[in-house]
């Protein structure tokens, strides 16, 4: 369960205040994997960051009764001056998981080679996404926040990421942002549509997709 209690978020852009999330008051059910749909700039990534706790709302509170990942695929998750390995060690301590096991998993999965022991500031965007995805998948969360992550890397790495995420979804749920409707249909069973700061929840994923496509037409 993830509960939003009158959550509002805005940004100041070129001297004007842009409202991204407008008094959101909704409870998302447990055990459902949700597709988060909306046009570019609607605030989907902002919403994921607030759920994860990496960004604070202007007003309101977000509560959850389970463990939630940081936004997988969000390159700002890690400290740029630390190496990939140092970031993984730090996260292992925060989440109380075995450091050596997580390090071994992430180093093997990400295939970063010598870059794993280099500062994250030297990584490309794709390498940072590999690191965030691999580290997140190395920890068992109740809910994974996913932002276009399975699009990272070459065809072989995409298949590997896809297979790992599918395995995790056997025991966890997700809130997933993707422009690929087929991917959302594979992993999600419900949908959220974010439009002009408001969210509509649909138990039926196809109804959410239909509304999203209507709004985008």
C-alpha positions, 0 to 999 in steps of 0.5 A, a space after each residue: 500500500 502506498 498512500 498519498 495524503 494531499 500531496 502537492 509539488 511544483 517547480 519555479 520555471 523561468 519565474 513562474 510556478 508550474 504545478 506538477 502534482 495537484 493535491 493528490 489524495 489516493 491510496 494505491 493497493 498492495 500487490 498490484 504492478 502499476 503502469 504510470 502513464 502521462 505525456 512528456 513533462 507531466 511529472 512521472 519521474 518527479 512522482 517516482 522520486 517523491 515515492 522513493 523519498 529522494 524528493 520532498 513534496 511541497 505539501 502533504 505526505 506519502 506513506 507506505 507499508 512496504 519497502 520501496 526502491 529508489 527510481 531505477 534508471 534515475 542517474 542521480 541516485 548515486 554520489 558522482 565522486 564515489 566509485 561504483 563499488 563504493 556506492 554499492 557498499 554505502 547502499 548495502 549498509 543503508 538497506 542492511 544487506 550483505 555488502 560482499 554479496 551485493 558487490 559481487 552481484 552488481 559487478 557481475 551483472 552490470 559488466 562495467 569492468 574496470 569502471 566499477 572501481 572508477 568514480 561515477 562521474 566518469 560513467 556514461 548515462 547508460 553505465 549509470 543506469 546499469 549501476 542503478 538497475 543492477 544495485 536495485 535488483 540486487 536488493 529484494 524490495 516489495 515495490 520497484 520504481 522503474 523508469 524506462 530501465 530495460 531500454 539500457 544497453 545493447 540487445 544482449 544486456 536488454 535481454 538479461 535485464 528483462 529476464 532479471 526484472 521478470 524474475 523479481 516480479 514473481 515476488 514483488 510489484 512495481 510502478 513502471 514508466 515506459 513508452 512501450 505499451 507491450 512492455 507495460 502489458 507484460 509486467 503491469 496489471 493496473 494503470 495510473 494516468 497523470 495529466 495536469 497534476 491529477 492522477 486517475 487510477 484504473 484497475 484495468 490496465 487497458 482502460 488506462 492505456 486507452 485514456 492515455 492514448 486518447 489524451 496523446 491523440 
